[in-house]
Amino acid sequence: MTTTLTLFFPLSQIITKQIGIPSVTERIDDAIDGAFEEATSVRQYLEYTNQVRQAMGLDDPTGVYKTLFQTLDDVEKKIDKALTPSDPQFAQFQDAIEKGMGELLGKSLDELADAADMADAKEEASRLKADMEATKARAG
């Protein structure tokens, strides 16, 4: 089944993109996209995304948000103000997050995004299989 999913996943992405169905990752991105531009600080943005996560019923068992806020606290303490994306220290904050998340989760953020996309493909394949079986049952 893994081989089938590996073949199905790229095809599924193409088809869903062509008919305008966003992936789960894209739907989440769309939900928080404007928040980054509207936020007056990185903290405001992180607080908003944390609220979105909680509203979606997503737990944080690995402590990702705790790590994000601890990293942000450290940076803001050093610069003695709220961090903004235009601050020179923002790139250092991003690097620290990438390193911290890799250590915390045991994988890079890119690997985690790929795994989430694969999970989306598995879910979509299950749905399609159920739809096909239901169609067969109605026809036969």
JORANOR-V292457 format. One record per residue. N is the residue number from 1. RES is the residue in one small letter. SS is DSSP state (H for helix, E for strand, - for the rest). PSI is psi in degrees with one decimal (999 if undefined). OMEGA is omega in whole degrees, 0 to 359 (none if undefined). Layout:
<<N,RES,SS,PSI,OMEGA> <N,RES,SS,PSI,OMEGA>>
This chain:
<<1,m,-,-32.3,180> <2,t,H,-41.5,179> <3,t,H,-42.6,179> <4,t,H,-44.0,179> <5,l,H,-38.2,179> <6,t,H,-37.6,178> <7,l,H,-38.4,183> <8,f,H,-39.1,187> <9,f,H,-53.8,180> <10,p,H,-38.9,179> <11,l,H,-43.3,179> <12,s,H,-42.2,180> <13,q,H,-43.0,181> <14,i,H,-48.1,183> <15,i,H,-49.0,182> <16,t,H,-35.2,178> <17,k,H,-42.1,181> <18,q,H,-34.0,180> <19,i,-,4.1,172> <20,g,-,22.8,177> <21,i,-,114.6,180> <22,p,-,148.7,176> <23,s,-,169.1,178> <24,v,H,-43.8,179> <25,t,H,-43.5,179> <26,e,H,-37.4,179> <27,r,H,-40.8,178> <28,i,H,-43.8,177> <29,d,H,-43.7,179> <30,d,H,-35.9,181> <31,a,H,-28.0,184> <32,i,H,0.2,184> <33,d,H,-56.0,184> <34,g,H,-22.6,182> <35,a,H,-36.8,181> <36,f,H,-43.4,181> <37,e,H,-32.8,183> <38,e,H,-22.6,184> <39,a,-,140.3,177> <40,t,-,-11.3,178> <41,s,-,164.3,177> <42,v,H,-38.1,180> <43,r,H,-44.6,180> <44,q,H,-42.1,179> <45,y,H,-46.4,180> <46,l,H,-38.7,178> <47,e,H,-40.1,178> <48,y,H,-47.9,181> <49,t,H,-33.0,177> <50,n,H,-39.8,177> <51,q,H,-40.7,178> <52,v,H,-45.5,179> <53,r,H,-47.5,181> <54,q,H,-40.7,179> <55,a,H,-29.9,179> <56,m,-,-2.1,179> <57,g,-,22.6,181> <58,l,-,122.9,177> <59,d,-,168.9,177> <60,d,-,62.6,186> <61,p,-,-23.7,181> <62,t,-,-7.4,177> <63,g,-,29.8,181> <64,v,H,-49.0,182> <65,y,H,-34.6,176> <66,k,H,-44.7,179> <67,t,H,-42.7,179> <68,l,H,-48.2,182> <69,f,H,-35.2,177> <70,q,H,-42.3,179> <71,t,H,-44.1,179> <72,l,H,-42.5,178> <73,d,H,-44.0,180> <74,d,H,-45.4,181> <75,v,H,-45.6,182> <76,e,H,-32.2,177> <77,k,H,-40.2,180> <78,k,H,-39.0,183> <79,i,H,-5.8,175> <80,d,-,36.4,175> <81,k,-,171.6,178> <82,a,-,132.9,180> <83,l,-,135.0,174> <84,t,-,158.9,179> <85,p,-,-21.6,180> <86,s,-,-8.6,179> <87,d,-,143.6,178> <88,p,-,-27.4,182> <89,q,-,-8.5,182> <90,f,H,-40.0,179> <91,a,H,-38.6,177> <92,q,H,-38.7,177> <93,f,H,-45.5,179> <94,q,H,-44.2,179> <95,d,H,-42.7,180> <96,a,H,-37.8,178> <97,i,H,-47.1,180> <98,e,H,-44.8,179> <99,k,H,-46.3,182> <100,g,H,-40.4,179> <101,m,H,-38.8,177> <102,g,H,-42.8,178> <103,e,H,-42.9,183> <104,l,H,-43.6,188> <105,l,H,-11.3,178> <106,g,-,6.6,179> <107,k,-,158.0,176> <108,s,-,163.3,180> <109,l,H,-33.9,177> <110,d,H,-41.8,178> <111,e,H,-38.5,179> <112,l,H,-38.7,178> <113,a,H,-41.4,177> <114,d,H,-41.0,179> <115,a,H,-38.3,178> <116,a,H,-40.3,178> <117,d,H,-38.4,178> <118,m,H,-39.0,177> <119,a,H,-39.6,176> <120,d,H,-42.7,181> <121,a,H,-40.9,178> <122,k,H,-42.6,179> <123,e,H,-44.3,180> <124,e,H,-39.9,178> <125,a,H,-40.4,178> <126,s,H,-42.6,179> <127,r,H,-45.0,180> <128,l,H,-41.0,179> <129,k,H,-44.1,179> <130,a,H,-40.4,178> <131,d,H,-42.0,180> <132,m,H,-41.6,179> <133,e,H,-38.7,178> <134,a,H,-40.0,178> <135,t,H,-43.6,178> <136,k,H,-43.4,181> <137,a,H,-39.9,179> <138,r,H,-36.7,183> <139,a,H,-29.9,189> <140,g,-,999,none>>
